[in-house]
Amino acid sequence: MSKRLQVVIPDDEFARVHEAARVQGITTSEWVRRVLRQAERVVSTGDPDAKLAAIRAAARHAFPTGDIDEMLGDIERGYTQGAE
């Protein structure tokens, strides 16, 4: 189900939004929906302390690793071996 949203903005701001949509070849409504979706992805909804705690916990671990070029080569060989 869809809901209608009315946002009141000054004429000059609307003109800029309308022009941005026109340049992209989409309606003003579609442009606004896309911008809202993008803004939603940027907004952090989690607890910053919990996120920092998770990063700090992960940083305390020491896992074996190899040279990046060697690892990428192993990955590529895995892709080509699976294709045979």
C-alpha positions as CSV (number, residue, x, y, z in Angstrom):
1,M,0.0,0.0,0.0
2,S,1.3,3.5,-0.8
3,K,0.9,6.6,1.2
4,R,0.9,10.2,-0.2
5,L,3.5,12.6,1.3
6,Q,3.2,16.3,0.9
7,V,6.3,18.4,1.5
8,V,6.2,22.1,1.2
9,I,9.3,23.8,-0.1
10,P,10.1,27.2,-1.5
11,D,9.7,27.8,-5.2
12,D,13.4,28.1,-5.9
13,E,14.2,24.9,-4.2
14,F,11.4,23.1,-6.1
15,A,12.8,24.4,-9.3
16,R,16.2,22.9,-8.5
17,V,14.7,19.6,-7.6
18,H,12.5,19.6,-10.7
19,E,15.6,20.4,-12.9
20,A,17.6,17.6,-11.3
21,A,14.8,15.2,-12.1
22,R,14.5,16.5,-15.7
23,V,18.2,16.1,-16.3
24,Q,18.0,12.4,-15.1
25,G,14.9,11.9,-17.3
26,I,12.6,11.0,-14.4
27,T,9.6,12.6,-12.7
28,T,10.1,14.9,-9.8
29,S,8.3,12.4,-7.6
30,E,10.6,9.5,-8.6
31,W,13.7,11.8,-8.0
32,V,12.4,12.6,-4.5
33,R,11.7,8.9,-3.8
34,R,15.3,7.9,-4.8
35,V,16.8,10.7,-2.7
36,L,14.8,9.6,0.3
37,R,15.8,6.0,-0.1
38,Q,19.5,7.1,-0.4
39,A,19.2,9.2,2.7
40,E,17.6,6.3,4.6
41,R,20.6,4.1,3.8
42,V,23.0,6.8,5.1
43,V,21.3,7.3,8.5
44,S,22.7,5.1,11.2
45,T,20.0,3.3,13.2
46,G,22.2,1.3,15.5
47,D,23.7,2.0,18.9
48,P,27.1,3.6,18.3
49,D,28.6,2.1,21.5
50,A,27.5,-1.4,20.4
51,K,29.1,-0.9,17.0
52,L,32.3,0.3,18.4
53,A,32.4,-2.6,20.9
54,A,32.0,-5.0,18.0
55,I,34.8,-3.4,16.0
56,R,37.1,-3.4,19.1
57,A,36.3,-7.1,19.8
58,A,37.1,-8.0,16.2
59,A,40.4,-6.1,16.3
60,R,41.6,-8.2,19.3
61,H,41.6,-11.3,17.1
62,A,44.6,-12.4,15.2
63,F,43.8,-14.7,12.2
64,P,46.4,-16.1,9.8
65,T,46.5,-14.4,6.5
66,G,48.7,-14.4,3.5
67,D,50.0,-12.0,0.9
68,I,47.1,-10.2,-0.9
69,D,48.3,-11.1,-4.4
70,E,48.6,-14.8,-3.4
71,M,45.1,-14.8,-1.9
72,L,43.6,-13.2,-5.0
73,G,45.4,-15.7,-7.1
74,D,43.9,-18.5,-5.1
75,I,40.5,-17.1,-5.5
76,E,40.9,-16.7,-9.2
77,R,42.1,-20.3,-9.5
78,G,39.1,-21.5,-7.5
79,Y,36.8,-19.7,-10.0
80,T,38.5,-21.3,-13.1
81,Q,38.7,-24.8,-11.6
82,G,35.0,-24.7,-10.8
83,A,34.2,-23.8,-14.5
84,E,35.8,-26.9,-15.9
